[in-house]
């Protein structure tokens, strides 16, 4: 082959390295050998004129690569840390929600227990009472303010004469006034009492109903009862009729009259002091009034007593029940108990010296 046909190798200008000294990355594509070309990199002939060669770096690509390399170094990746923090927060939230739910259930249970227990009811009542107290306090304060705003009318002063200026009454006049007041106790029933006394003077009715007098009285017995009713007002002592039998007859007439006035609202209480005397009173009243043994007793019409204290207690209980005690005192009793004087009806037989002496001889 002539030398003219041989390709001429251009000599590199001075100062530039030869192609053999350059690395494959520094060689142009047309200077690379087929072995140095990578399969991924196209040959210069395969590249279109409009498509630049990728192996040839440009200024823009170099700048973007430098920015991409610098970004991971300046800004580390925070996604794993955020994910861990969010997970912990979610767990904590779930835990708090469970605790809140548990506390709510516990609160409901406690409220039910308080409402059904005594302490809870007491607390509820205390709250209501406190509320009512506050309401009353406010109402009283409003009332006090309203009263303060009222215009009170001054009442006229009425001067009454002093008791010292009145004429003094004598003790005799005061005693007379008291006696008149006592004497008027049976004034409304005077006609009925006198009618009964007149009937007792007639012939005895041996078949009269129980609690009616079946014996007759003499005029002295009638005078004694009239004085006791209309002068003493049903409270006082009368002279004995010289025997217990006669005194029992007068007491039986008195029981019959009081029964007409008060009906079943009275009870006769007899004070005799000794069992023998009480026995005489029971037999005498039973015969004069047509009574039976069942009519004598605490729950019956006549009660017999040996002691004055028991009689006073029984009379107090009768008055508490709205009943009237009729107290009869035997002539053998030397004195009358002071509490007996407070009751409205009582008759004491005052024995004479001879009768008292005979009674002591019998004892």
FENCORFEN-V429937 format. One line per field, one symbol per residue. ss: DSSP state (~ for helix, > for strand, _ for the rest). phi: phi as a letter, one per 40 degrees, with the letter a starting at -180 (. if undefined). A space follows every 10 residues. Layout:
ss = ???
phi = ???
This chain:
ss = __________ ________~~ ~__~~~__~~ ~_________ __________ ________~~ ~~~~~~~~~~ ~~~~____~~ ~~~~~~~~~~ ~~~~~~~~~~ ~~~~~~~~~~ ~~~~~~_~~~ ~~~~~~~~~~ ~~~~~~~~~~ ~~~~~~~~~_ __________ __~~~_____ ~~~~~~~~~~ ~~~~~~~~~~ ~~~~~~~~~~ __________ ________~~ ~~~~~~~~~~ ____>>>>>_ ___~~~~~~~ ~~~~~~~~~~ ~~___>>>>> >___~~~~~~ ~~~~~~~~~_ __~~~>____ _>>>>__~~~ ~~~~~~~~~~ ___>>>>>>_ _______~~~ ~~__>>>>>> __~~~~~~~~ ~~_
phi = .ccccccccc ccdcgbcccc cccdcccccc cccdccccdc cccccccccc cccccccbcc cccccccccc ccccbccbcc cccccccccc cccccccccc cccccccccc cccccccccc cccccccccc cccccccccc cccccccccc cccccccbcb ccdccccccc dccccccccc cccccbccbc cccccccccc ccccbcbccd gbcbbbbbdc cccccccccb bcggaibbcc cgaccccccc cccccccccc cbgccaacbb bbgbdccccc ccccccccbg cbcccbidcb cbbbbcbccc cccccccccc cgbbcbcbbc ccccabcccc ccccbabbcc cccccccccc ccc
